[in-house]
């Protein structure tokens, strides 16, 4: 199956606007070219963001980033830095930044419905003084992502309200959902037992965050 099965597709901005309408003056004016004090305060409270990138082929990627007390450090109203913590070493986001130099960020604060969107140009950095300021448990990141802000604005809470994301946790609606280790074994056919791989995963969570 492909997108060709959808015959009634929207193919022009004018057609789309006729269906969903035009943004209000407030929505247009809230977009800023740099981080004001409200946005800087938001980032200081945000332990989690989603990092959107794309490569030179146009293939897109979205990756989670998390840190306490804040997932990013604001250097000034036009610049912020995100530490690159230990992960799976695929480094998709970093490679995309090197190739295209552009990112889209969505900052989230647990319990708060509003989010902060930041778009701009980016590069992968190794500046020791900057990275040292991002140290956790005495461990400094090897590299980081520096972002020059081009546009930024706060997003209303409707999506998080609809999703009930911050409401008290509920039991999984799909109790048959397999654990991460079982899923990985099914997908990769790796020669491991579920118990052994799950132990490795839990150990990495406990010992290899920084």
Secondary structure, DSSP 8 states (H G I E B T S, - for coil): --GGG--S---SHHHHHHHH----HHHHHT-BSS--HHHHHHHHH--EEEEEEE-TT--EEEEEEE-SS-SSEEEETTEEEEE-----S--HHHHHHHHH-EEEEEEE-TT-S-EEEEEEEEEEE--HHHHHTT-BTTB--S-EEEEEEEEEEEE-SHHHHHHTTTSS----S-TT---HHHHHHHHH--S--HHHHHHHHHHHHHH---
